[in-house]
Amino acid sequence: MTASNQSADVIVIGAGIGGLTAAALLQERGVSTLVFEKNRYPGGSCSSFKREGYSFDAGASVFYGFGENDSSGSLNLHTRVFRKLGIDVPTIHDPVQIHYHLPNSFTVLASYDREAFLGTLINRFPHEESGIRGFYRELDDVYDIISSFPAGSLEDVIHLLAVGSGYPLKAISLAQKCFRSMGKTARRYIRDEELLRFIDIEAYSWAVQDAVSTPLVNAGICLADRHYGGINYPLGGAGAIPEGLCRGVEKFGGRIRFHSAVSEILLENGEARGVRLADGSEHYAKAVISNATVWDTFNRLITDLRYHVEKDRFQQAPSWFQLFLGVEGSVIPADFSVHHILVDDWQSYNQPGGTIYFSAPTLLDASLAPPGKHIVHAFVTSEIDMWQHFDRGGQAYREAKERLADEIIAKTERILPGLSKAVELKILATPLTHERYLNRFKGSYGPLLKPGQSILQKPQNRTPVKNLFAVGDSTFPGQGVIAVTYSGVSCASYIARKFGTPLEELV
Ligand SMILES: Cc1cc2nc3c(=O)[nH]c(=O)nc-3n(C[C@H](O)[C@H](O)[C@H](O)COP(=O)(O)OP(=O)(O)OC[C@H]3O[C@@H](n4cnc5c(N)ncnc54)[C@H](O)[C@@H]3O)c2cc1C
């Protein structure tokens, strides 16, 4: 074993949003960090890639957390983190989170304007007006509580005491809400089956689960914040967020090594001591943070079977089939919303391909495409088992991808007539692509809570291995760029206090 002397106080495995947020905030407090990233670029599921003059978002493209409105409190985490780092990531406001196109000619604009959004629902379901208002008020209550708390770690006793003594009633109320489900709460107020299906698709839009399986607290964060902090798109695309965080890490002296895959977390007597890279080099630190999924961290990077994570501990979310299209600009009307969700049949909305997610981010930032062109980014859930039997370089794989892409484009013509003829560039990604480029077990969107599990059962940042910490969507609070940013903040906050240099409050 030869140590390469490239040690730091903290080694971070992966330059996803969770890992970079933790690294940048620790480095800002003088805790030295060294990030190893398998890819040649940062961001993982929130990165951009360029092809033939287009800049595509690899995954995420609907962003919370960039509001400037201080009433959005600690939920404006991107604004607050970048302010702390002194890094500018300009964004453009998007007035509609999602334009839903649902069965039975049911369309809804989930607008920034809360009354306009509720008004659309009330117009369609006038008999449910009080139920609609009551349910969405529940989400606002969660939002109101969380946005008034400072961001910190639930494992940090000092932080918990500060929140408990500063906001005793809100803390008790939130603790009770942690055990509630979004769908069961909706059923206290709403009876109409079609409206309950809409509540399901609101959950599914980001949680990839129906509303009953989705914790109320997560719903309160996402579905209320769209009306307060709002949705804001980073100029230059999704990759502008991790690039900004990288600038933050390096500004304070941290280091990021790209094209550096970690193959093992080195343990000694149940304690993390460092990492081994794929090139065989070893690097040591006082603590290690893993931004990989819970399955990759404990079943691949750690060889000691005592830490193995059982398959059924969490529900494994599906992966994705994605289309990255460069299209002739005239096919997209100027007043088109940027983000859309299409469901043709409620019976299959939660089956592979049953819900089509669809974005045209060039409507907000024309520089992402050559002049006169637009980007169409469409995706559906898919399972790796449906693709594993293919040879990735083979004709049969190519044909299966083309067939599915044609089906999705044909369905999308419902809202964009002429799309199939307007496509000039087509890049297709299956769960195999996701496993390879996002470096995620089975290309999965990550572990989901099982119905009945409370949000507090999501792993926190500490792990069963001493001095090994976890960030990202396998940890509390879960999937989504703003959620994993929270996990990075809470992890940095815990470690910084442990190292004697507590984070200052993010303002
Ligand atoms: C198709 C799709 C659409 C989405 N849409 C949205 C959206 O609109 N809005 C939203 O908020 N969220 C969205 N999400 C979810 C969001 O992108 C993710 O939840 C979030 O980006 C995950 O961040 P993370 O920090 O957990 O890590 P990841 O993004 O998974 O990053 C982990 C990083 O670690 C690296 N890594 C892993 N293992 C190793 C190793 N052994 N050695 C070195 N490096 C390693 C990976 O290469 C990667 O860069 C979407 C996700 C997908 C896939």
The ligand as a Gaussian input file, in Angstrom:
#p B3LYP/6-31G(d) Opt

LIG

0 1
 C      -33.874000      12.120000     -16.486000
 C      -33.815000      12.871000     -15.182000
 C      -34.573000      14.028000     -15.023000
 C      -34.528000      14.731000     -13.831000
 N      -35.238000      15.908000     -13.729000
 C      -35.101000      16.660000     -12.627000
 C      -35.631000      17.979000     -12.584000
 O      -36.201000      18.461000     -13.573000
 N      -35.457000      18.704000     -11.439000
 C      -34.779000      18.209000     -10.361000
 O      -34.635000      18.915000      -9.359000
 N      -34.248000      16.978000     -10.381000
 C      -34.371000      16.207000     -11.499000
 N      -33.765000      14.986000     -11.562000
 C      -33.126000      14.442000     -10.342000
 C      -31.794000      15.083000     -10.059000
 O      -31.093000      15.302000     -11.259000
 C      -30.991000      14.161000      -9.125000
 O      -31.781000      13.789000      -8.003000
 C      -29.731000      14.831000      -8.622000
 O      -29.056000      15.537000      -9.643000
 C      -28.840000      13.743000      -8.036000
 O      -27.706000      14.345000      -7.494000
 P      -26.693000      13.530000      -6.603000
 O      -25.821000      14.510000      -5.901000
 O      -27.397000      12.535000      -5.770000
 O      -25.754000      12.710000      -7.555000
 P      -25.557000      12.280000      -9.057000
 O      -26.145000      13.254000      -9.997000
 O      -25.890000      10.842000      -9.199000
 O      -23.979000      12.463000      -9.150000
 C      -23.090000      11.558000      -8.556000
 C      -21.735000      11.787000      -9.182000
 O      -20.818000      10.861000      -8.593000
 C      -20.009000      10.294000      -9.614000
 N      -19.580000       8.985000      -9.162000
 C      -20.367000       7.928000      -8.813000
 N      -19.607000       6.885000      -8.436000
 C      -18.321000       7.297000      -8.528000
 C      -17.075000       6.661000      -8.263000
 N      -17.011000       5.397000      -7.846000
 N      -15.939000       7.375000      -8.454000
 C      -15.985000       8.665000      -8.881000
 N      -17.149000       9.294000      -9.164000
 C      -18.302000       8.621000      -8.981000
 C      -20.934000      10.226000     -10.830000
 O      -20.192000      10.161000     -12.023000
 C      -21.718000      11.532000     -10.693000
 O      -21.076000      12.599000     -11.322000
 C      -33.751000      14.268000     -12.761000
 C      -32.965000      13.115000     -12.907000
 C      -32.984000      12.429000     -14.111000
 C      -32.100000      11.216000     -14.280000

